[in-house]
């Protein structure tokens, strides 16, 4: 890794040293990376079409100035059911606790989570101003498990943002299970939030359920 | 120029050492963590432990939570109001121009890391962007290069270390600075001392350097306002910030390595293999006393940021 001391006295010691360090680093990097880079999967037109129509529709609903807030909330509620696989997401965000909750707790959690999640987005209704979504491509992770890449632009956005959607299904029947923005997956982050909360309550899921119920009641703070 | 090359030389040498050190550290720490329930962050994991694989390695959680609460208090009292004041008195379009100037001044540092990562195409794009935007783009006010199809990308020392296989290491919440991990913390120090614009401007003690630091701080906080609002609505904001930061950083590293992200399964968890441990064992730092459903949850309520409008 460290070049011999003699290089220091040559005509361009700095450049030589940098070159040597770089070459060794590249070699090292190549070794580390061996096998980690995998070929990207194929695109899936059905999944892309699904995201283009359904996700754009939800965004448009939020930005529609002709609708009252109550109307928007109702349409949003329905749009979420068409766009997202709510039962799967509900199960996923419980993480390891999805395996230990009682059927009664699961049902009460599902209801509380739904209200909480919708209130989070509804509090942001004023942040949407006619953004448009454009599918830029997709990657099939495995059959029926596709990442659809989109660019959302316009509205109040200074720069277009890249948003990825993980959709499960097949043919013309798809549902979103997770959304990624700036490398951050929403459902994964939500799961970490919830699992940490339950962990810190000594494994008591009731604490999370009551917090969700309380937070859903809370009006938009800003 | 001499100073720059000295810094560069030191940087690359230390970089090599760190890269090498990173491997041994990763190797040994992986062994040390093996008996625990927390695997190395964001590596391939079987379905049963998928949720744990997304968890940041956070052995300093006690300190970090205190540091997080302190920083959020400081944000509520100072940085938040400053950012909101700035957002109240300036139009969106103005703030976008400020962000563009701040971003443009970061391009030389991006270039440096593109080179260290042995990415000539990215280095070329960064050079072109900086040349075009600094001149035609009026000192970076306008991203003319993006309009020409030369899109921006980020690069820093944390990403460079990651590109050569250095793992993130323990999560660290540094007061005021915010979320980091060991790798990106060292990277941040490198970024600061090798930043060509910072060196050319005579460090942060000059008028230019100090002004840039202040503007950069306000701009960063204002741009992060949506994220702060998101944290406000999390049940455990600390864990949420930790997860989001880790994912964001690993995505940036994957951008440099070209690696494909391992993602958890969304299949019905109850149909999967049995869990390896009971919930309580997976969280050694969690209080074991069950909390009454009606009582407030201490960790979350203590650190919920409520930044005023």
Interface residues (C-beta under 8 A of the other chain):
Chain A: X1 X2 X14 X17 X18 X21 X22 X24 X25 X26 X28 X29 X32 X33 X36 X37 X38 X40 X85 X88 X89 X91 X92 X94 X95 X96 X97 X98 X99 X100 X120 X123 X127 X141 X156 X158 X159 X166 X168 X177 X178 X182 X183 X184 X185 X188 X189 X191 X192 X193 X194 X195 X196 X197 X198 X199 X200 X201 X202 X203 X204 X206 X207 X208 X209 X210 X211 X212 X215 X221 X222
Chain B: X5 X6 X8 X9 X12 X13 X15 X16 X17 X19 X20 X23 X51 X52 X54 X55 X92 X95 X96 X99 X115 X116 X118 X146 X163 X164 X165 X226 X229 X232 X233 X234 X235 X236 X238 X239 X240 X242 X243 X244 X247 X248 X249 X250 X251 X252 X257 X258 X259 X260 X263 X264 X266 X268 X269 X270 X272 X274 X275 X278 X279 X280 X282 X283 X286 X287 X288 X289 X290 X291 X293 X294 X297 X298 X299 X300 X306 X307 X309
